[in-house]
Structure formats: C-alpha cells, structure tokens
C-alpha cells in the first residue's frame, strides 16, 4: 500500500460518463485514504444563469464521475464498502435548473401530458462554507433564503457484472445515480463487486438536495471527496446498502416508485433477520412499525428509495460492517 495518500484530480483523462466500459485510471488499496475531485453534474459548463444546460451541455452526457479506480483484491461475489470520510464543496457557488420534460412535476417521455413543457431556467446558489449555508435567491431577486449546507454525493458506483455498461445518470444494482441525501460524510455504502477490481467511480456532488430531487436537479457543485474502501470477501450484496452512525438502509431501485419501496423493504427485512435471528414475519412486523423510507429521486429512468431502521433496534447485534466480518470468518476468503 502506498505511504502517501492518492490525490486524483478531475480532468478529461480521469472523468467519464459510464460505469463499466472504461479502463481504470488508478489503483487503490483497502484502508488507503483516497482524495479526489469531482466535477458538477454539468461538467463545469454552467457558469451563469444565462447558460442553459440544453445549449451548453451535450445530452445524455451529464453526471461525470471521477475514476474508475481499480480496487486491489476486489473480486466478483465480494462486497465493496465505500467509507465517505469527508465531502467539501469546491468554490462559492452552486447551480440548479429546470428542464423541459424532466422532473417530478412535468410531463416526460414516459409520462405524457398535454400541457406545455416547463421553461428551462437556471438558479445560482451562494455557498458559504464558513457559516454552513446555501443561499437561494428567487429569479426576480425579491426573495432570499438561507438553507443549511448539507454536502452529499449523488452518484457512486462500480462496474456492473457481465461487462454491461451503464450511463452515470442511471441508478442500478451497481450503484450509480442513487441521489439519496443519506450519502454524506460518515456514511458507508455497500456495493456488489461485479468484476475484478470493482472499478469504483464517484461524482455528482450536491451542496444539498431535498428528498426526491423534485425538479431533477439539486444544488450542483464540484466536490473534494475523501474516502477509503474495504473489500468484504465472499459476502455478496443484492442491492446497494448504506450505514450511518445510527441507521441501516437498503436502497430499492425501480419504477414505479412503489416497486422501489417494496424492493428496499424486502431486502432490509432479510438483513434484519440475518442480524437479529428474527424470522421473516417478525422482521416484517418490526420494520412495519419502526422503519423509515426516504425517497432519493423520482425523476430518473429508475427511482430510488432508502428503507432504513435505527441500529439501536438490533439490541446488541453487531453493526452491518461487523456482521460482514463475522460472515467472512465463517468461510470467506482471508
């Protein structure tokens, strides 16, 4: 393992728009502290409220991700734990927008409506890192509001299995554009390793995002990301899963939204049963009364929901990360 932390800048050579189908740009090692920079979802091309994304960006090439990173020792059938150590927005402004035929409250190609398309408009947000705020100003300048700065990553993923290539704007079992506000510093995301080396890539920094990403665009910013990874050998993960200091979550990915809800909760019930020894119906009953469900996005080709449970309800069971280590000791690769 290298002694000096890796720093990977965001450049045309290190940034792409897919998971899978690209050669690794660097090798990282479990336990190594890795620092990298990401572009915003517009690739830095929106620099004023006059820069309409449809005119300055090339669709569907949005959500650039830095990487991919070859993870030493990661093999198909393993789980990759990505520990987010720090997320720091770069610069003093962020950008959001509305697009014609995109967002939760407009007609889209898959939800036909008779009303006209929404106007395309861009908003500039002020990022005040010292005070921890994000400043909103209405288009006419007559209204302002100070919102809490809540840095998160919208997109983290690995290469899908069997050589598939997925655009970075689409979520899936491999991760990708999950857009859950739970992906903040201190969180750990668990992803299934589909190919040798995993090929991890990250991007789509948000200064903050409301649940559901209602208009389809958060407060988009470049981000300095510090992370480390762990390879949990011979323990598969069926869906992206997430752990914070207080919560365990399974991320359901599907359309319609109710199928994403079902997928997330079915996975979390299995996880709860594994960790506590509860049978399926007992786990189902407990989650029904104590679970929460946070909508990640309902604007992409696949919607995302994070079904979660407070870890205090595991009454002494090891956290998910510890459970993975325990399972590995029972027969996994050393």
N, C-alpha and C positions, 0 to 999 in steps of 0.2 A: 504494500500500500504506500502511495507517495506520502512524504512528510509534509509538503506544502499543500494547502487547500487548493483545489482546482477552481479557477475562475473562467467561465465561458461567457464571452460577450455575445450579444445578438448582432449578427452580421448576415449578409446574404449567404455566406457559406455555412452558417450554423443554424439557420432558421428554415423551416419548411411548413407545409400545409397538410401533411398527412401523418397518420400512424401506420407504419409499415411501408414497404417500397422504397426506403431510403437507407443509405449506409450510415453507420454510426460516426459521429464527429468527435467522440472522445470515449474513453473507458473510465468508469468509476467503480469504486470498491465498497463493499458493505462496511459501514462505520465511518467512511470518509466524509468529511464535511465538504460539501459542494456548493459553490456560489455561482449563480448565473443570472443573466439579464434577459428579460423578455420584451418584445415589442408589444404595443397595444393591439387590439383586435383589428385596427385599421392599418397596421403596419407602419404607423407614423405618418400616414398620408393626409390625415385630417389635422390641419393646423390652425383653422379659423372656422367661425360659424358659416362662412361662405363656401367651405369645402364640402360639398355634398358627396357622401360616400359613393353614390351611383356614378359620379363623374370622376372621382379621383382614385377609386379602388376598382380592382378587377374581380368581379364575382365569378365563382364562389370562393375566391382566394382571400378569405378573412380568417381571423384567429390563428395567426402564425405561432408556431411552437418552437422553442429552442431545443435542439437535440437532433437526432436521438442519441442517447447515451447508452453504451454497452455496459451492462451491469455484470461485473465479474462473478461467475458462479451461478448465475440465474439460468434455470432450465425449465422446459415445459413441464407442467404439473406442480411447480413451486408457486408460492405466493410472494409478491414483492410488496414490502411495507415501505411506503414513502413518508418519511417524517418531515413535516414542514417546520423548520426551525425559526425562520424569520421571513417576513414579507414587507418590503419597503417600496412604496411608490416612488417613481423617478420623475422629478420635475414638479412644477407648481400648478399644473392644470390637468384636467381630465375631460373627456368628451363623451357625449351621448347623442342619440339621434332617433328619429322615427323614419321608417322606410315605408314606401308603398308596398302593400301586400305582404307585410311582415309584422308580427307582433300578435299578442293575445286578443286584441280588441279591434281587429280589422279583418276584412276578407283576405284569404290567402289562396294559393293554388290548390290547396287541399280542402279549404272551407270556402266555397263560393258564396259571394254576397253580391247584391245588386247595387249597393251604394258605391260612390266613387272611392278610389284608393286614397289612403291617408297622404297628407302633404309630407314631403321629405324636409326635415328640419334638423339642425344641429344645435346643441347646447354646450357651452363651455362651463366647466365647474372649477372653482378655485380650491386647490389642495393646500391646506395649512397644516403641515406635519407637526409643527411645534405645539399648536393648540388642539390637534387631533380633530380637525373639522374639514368638511367638504361643503363648499359654498354654492348654493343654487341661486340663479337669477333668472326670472321669467324673461321670455323673449322681448317683451316691451320694456323691460327694466324696472317695472313698477313694484315688483315683489322679489324679496330675497329671503333665503332661509339657510340656517347653518345646520348641517347634518353631521352625525358622528362619522369620523374616518374609520372604516372597517375593512382593511385590506384583505383580499381573498384572491384565490386563483380560480378562474372559470374552467380551465382545461388542463388535465393531467391524464396521461395515458401511456400505454405500451403498445407494441405491435400486436395486432390480432394473430390468432393461431392460423395455421394452414396457408400463410402467405397472403391473406386478404390485405387490401389497402383501404383505409377509411379516411375520409376528409376530416380535418381537425374541427370542423364546425358541428360534427355529429357525435352524440354520445353512444356508447355501446358497452358490452361486457368488458371490453378492453379499457374502459375509462373514457377519455376524450372530453367532450364539451359537457361536463356534468353540471356546471353552473349552480352548485349548492353553496349557500353562504356559510356552511359548516367548514369549508376548506380554507381555514385561516391558520395563522401561525400557532403551533402547538398541536395541530391535528395530525393524525396518521391516516393515510389512505392505503387500503389493501387492494392489490390488483392481481388478477391471474396472469402468470407468465405463460405466454403463448408460444414463444420461440426462444432459442438460445440467446442469452444476453438481454432479453426482455425489450430492449430498445425504448427506454423511457424518454418522454419529451413533455415539456410544460410550457404554458403560455396563458394568454387571455387574462391579464391582471385587471382587477377591479378595485377601485378605491372604496366602493361599496356597491351593494346590489340589494334591491328589495326581493322578497321571496316570489318566485315565479318569473322574475325578469320580465315584467309585464309588457313593456314596449319592445322587448327583444334586445335591448342594449343597456348595459349597466354604465357606471361611470368608469370609462375605459382608460387605463393608464399603462405605461411601461412599468415593469416591476423588477426590482432586485430580489432574487429568491435565494435563500439559504436552506439547503435540505441535506438529509442523509438517508441512506436506504439500508434495508435489512432483507436478506433472502431467507424465507422460511421454507426449508427444503421439504419436498414431498408432501406438502399440505396444500391441496387445491382450494381455490376460492371461486364460487359460482357466479357471484356478482361483485361489483365494487363494494367494499365495506369501509367504514370510517369509524375512527375512535378519537374522542376528545378526552379531556380530563374527567368529564362527568357522563358522557354519553357513548353508547354503541349504536351504530346505524348501518342499515343495509340500503343500498341505492337501487331502486327499481327504475328501469328504463324501458319505456314502451309508449305506444299510442293505441287507444285513447288513454287519458290520464288515469282512469280507474284501473286499467291494467298495470300501469306503473305502480299504483298504490298496492295492488294485490301482490305483484312480484316482490316489492320491497318487504312487505309484511310476511309473506310466506318464507322468504329467506331468513328474516330476523327471528321468526318462530323456531326454525331449525337451529339457528345459532344459540338462541336462548336455551333450548332443550339440551344442546351439547354442553353448554357451560354449567348448567344447574342440575342436570339429571331429570328435569321435569319431563313428563310425557307430552306429546304434541298438543293434546287438548288443554292440558293445564297451562302450557306455554301460550297457547292461543287465548285462553281466558285472561291470563295476567297481562299480556300485551294489549288486549282489548280495553282494559281499564287504565293502564298506566303508560301506554305508548304515545308518541307524538309523531306527526308526519309533516315535514317541511317540504314545500314544493321548490325544486331547484329551478327548472324552467318549463314553461309550457308554450314555447314558441318555435322549437326546432323540429326536425323530422322525427325525433323521438323525445318524449317528455321525461323528466326526472323527478323522483320523489325520494327523500331520505326518511325512512321509517326508523325511529330511534327509541331507545329505552335508557333510563337512568341506570348507571352502573351500580348504584347503591342497592338495587334490587337483586343483585347477584349474590347477596348475603354470603360473602366470603369467597366466592368463586374468583379465580384469577381473572384479571382483565384479559381482553381478547388476545393481546400480544402474548401474554403469559400462557394462555391456552394453546396458542400455536406452538410455543416452545415445548409445552408438555406433549402435544401430539407428535411433534418431531422426535422427541425422546423415545416414543413408543414404537418407532420403526422407521423414522425418516432418515435421510442421508445425514451424516455428521457434518 
